[in-house]
Amino acid sequence: MATAYKIHITPDNTGLWGIRQNDQAAETAAVLLQKDMNNHHVFFNKDGFHDHISHHILALYGTGASVEDLRKAFVENEGYQRPALEPRKNLFEELRDWDKAKQRLGKEQYYADWLVFFEHEIERLGGWQKTLTEYMFKGGQAEPGHLTMRKGFLHPLIQLMYGIEWDQPAMVAMALAQACVHRDDMGRFLLGAEEQAQKSTMRTPMPRIADLLDTAAGNEKLRNSPRMSDGNKVRDGVLARAWDEAVACTGRVRVAPDELAERTAEMFDAAIYAASAAAVRPGKDPKYDFFLMHHVNSAPIFVTWNKQDWLATEHKVRMLEWKIRMDIVQYVARGSPKLSVEKIANYVPKDEASSAGQFLPRLHSLSDDGHVIKLWRAVGVGRKLSEPYEDRDWLRVKGTKLWDQINHLIVDSVEAPGPRWVRSAGFEEAWKDVQDTPKN
């Protein structure tokens, strides 16, 4: 049985894809996940780069990877991890006092202490659901869990996604602890956009998400706010130079409770559409944007959220609104790359004869840190989620051919020479090291 301290995986516990694994793969996944949790720090370097091993293992496992592939992925990524820090004796007890706890927010040296704290809270409160209710959805000042949405470039959210999808209390504790050791660069903006939405006298329906992306790209001040030289193009670009415009645009995001399911599917579609269209640049090999890719990889949590009957609809709606607002701002921060369905549809795959099923073993054995298989898995979830909405005008990615094109795009982009990802695909400079497409 999975606990706040122990990972336990079974062959039928494979996440949203719903496949069945074998006993050996389940046992191997559990052992590797436990080893990662016990042995590694949340960051593998002093620059705050994240340990992705737990996501990597579960994404592989949940798409049918073999024992050999699971072990290979772990071995290739364990060597550069920093060792876990020892928690301070009884410090976790002080973290129940918010005045003391907030002094230790945003400081990576306290990760082990926050982890112990949330492990104990899950045990004390009687489960990860009650712990999230207490620290993420209760309301009020002491909501460190809310930071999973606002901090660490979606990584705490992704960690939480795998924790709740696989019903692993220990991974939920890891996600909450991870959120507590990041800076909160997005909080003021998200709360400001939320306030804008709530006080707006406009009661017109929320625009379609893809239209909001076009609106943002069409606003000159927003479009020109990020610069390639910015260290953080969201914080130092969009929010520093076009705060009012960003709040005004994202303040139009208002999800009605009765449209939660459809807007969730629309968010997923828009994220996949934006990332895939941005991956196609004339004259260059395809490359997904590293940042837009994360906004696809994190999207499955909202499918899982909506299945949680203990979670009030108002909280599901709020989290979805925050995600949509972050998607819009991140798109602008990447230089507002040109988006169109035609860019995806007209792409000529390098291996047109291969199918998604044939691609998967290649991705399972790919030397990577987990981003690629997470992207593939998320696109598979989005494809299934969009099926009931094929007749909707807002759906950008529809039909077997277009979904197959995206499968080809992913494989071609990660197997092409040069960098695996581009960073800020709307800027020409981002593509300087990407190989030119051979001319026929």
Helices and strands as residue ranges (DSSP letters): G 15-17, H 23-39, H 53-62, H 67-78, H 91-94, H 98-101, G 102-104, G 108-110, H 111-125, H 128-135, G 144-146, H 147-150, G 152-154, H 155-165, H 169-180, H 187-199, H 209-218, H 220-223, I 233-238, H 239-241, H 243-250, G 257-259, H 260-278, H 290-297, H 300-306, H 313-333, H 341-345, H 356-364, H 371-386, G 387-389, H 400-415, G 428-431
